[in-house]
């Protein structure tokens, strides 16, 4: 007898992509019944209470009782392997079997299911009746007069079939005349069909869609038997349900959690690609760069020989992101993968290296604000008036430390890209002398910065690499052994720290970080894999990887499809970058672009709400939260520009009985409640609903930025770009809903969005 605590042997229950989105719209009581159904069905699908029966006239579609009113529709893939495709009211299950269209897509090899009746009723019935102008019987109007041209009139049925569009949907696709209808159909269509149609609608040619969308997921010829339904379900990204908590997460988050580990076939090719050297993957927010990085780590670990070492490094820019990466890698690969990977944020890595070399170092870390104060004090004490503290602080941080410059001669040669003001050789000599005095000042006071630690770590690792390479030459001459392990001068083994390095949020690392990482792994196949988007660069670290020994030319990939953010939110967020996109680089000296960046998700337009003062704006924030009462609080966040506003919002929510958790360096301070934090804290995070509060002129961008407009135009331009990027990052953390609020004058970055007649539509504004 099968234990009630474990599934029956050989019973598999899968959940089809998009079935969860249908289920989550049902009443809570019905959703609860679905939890119980999948729990019991996996134990014994033939239990009498399910009333499991095959639909008449159909060879593979079955129905099973969920509760008194609802039944589950399941495809029997083979044996006791079942695919849950829908949950419907019992009166709709048997009334019209022709409504259910399912099969294996002959292009992609994935199982597909569509309820044609829902598409007809919910999508096409929204189309307004075609105008019928009064025309005298003797007059024959031109064919185009008053007619609405179908969206896909330029493509034949054969072309749509070749691109992998679900065949049963083609007649309905022919009737689409508006974008609203198209987005409605995409909501119900198989994922691949939606991608193809949206790419075509966005202006891509047949061949472009074939190359970018269809070919990466197409089956090799005769690679899949026509009746291999189990393999077809796997290609459809159907989730195998293994426990109750898993389906609860999937359904309650409405697919929000699943996309964090979902791997599209195009992404899978990037993950598994063998390269001769470093590789870079770019793409806009939500395109799955981090997912690709995580799967790449698992792929690299799976190829390792057995052992107990950690030859793979997964690193990112800050502590919050590193914690998130650890949790997601554990979910993806389990403890066995985690055991072979070092997961550290890049400054933590630098600190480890420096402490190995100087275990007694007890210096106090200071931030950029304290650094600027120390520069000002040094100039006062030295009676120096030729240079201002802000310029010297930036030069020290971005050029000397940022590029790991460790000698006067190197400083004379180093490039100062993006610094704006040019300086002569004699001026460089003066600056270098002041920088040396400043470093000595910090040393005497027992202080250091993260950038100093990174620069020292880079020098230490470069020195270590030189020893390894020199001794390797000696060993090669003697025995030709592997270059990973070499003897140190003391007789101990000296080795490269890692075989493979994977970097997330690569755009925010400094040149010193890259020099350190480059020296940690031997140059060769699959050595460094980095993902990032310079449109999301929120720190002033601009680098050219080729000059740092990391050659990515010819080994780059680009992701353009967002799996997180709706088209409506994406349109608003992208408009923040309007007019300045040409200023973004690709980490190797060329221009980066968001051309082709799009989403297959459809949702409501963002809401913009203004208030006369901060107090009234906080009321708007509370009102919006109450409007999202049916969303789990942990899936909602409030993003603000300053720490002061974090405290204000938290206090206002507490007075209204709303639990909140502040996001700090160490992540959310609590397991429950709405998350609140500054824009910097939300880097790499995602939420179903977001409020961007305090998007007012003077805060976004901060008023001090404009002081550079006359004295240092290059810096002014750079600071404005960073502020735009920060707002762009914040806006793209939302999946389903985005609300932007301000008090007084709205930020210049959202001004175009709140003007009547803009493409983004009208806005909702409250003035209290």
Helices and strands as residue ranges (DSSP letters): E 12-15, H 19-23, H 28-43, G 48-50, E 53-54, E 61-65, E 70-78, E 81-89, H 90-93, G 97-99, E 100-104, E 111-115, H 116-122, G 124-126, H 157-162, G 167-169, H 170-173, H 179-188, H 191-201, H 206-209, I 210-214, G 215-217, H 229-235, E 239-240, H 244-252, G 258-260, H 265-272, E 279-283, H 289-302, E 312-316, H 319-338, E 341-345, H 346-357, E 364-365, H 368-382, H 389-394, I 395-401, H 408-413, H 425-444, E 447-448, H 450-478, E 485-487, E 493-495, E 500-503, G 506-508, H 511-518, E 528-532, G 534-536, G 545-548, E 556-559, E 561-562, H 567-575, G 581-583, E 598-599, E 607-611, H 614-627, G 633-635, E 636-640, H 643-655, E 660-664, E 667-668, E 674-678, G 679-682, E 687-692, G 703-707, H 708-711, H 713-731, E 734-743, G 751-754
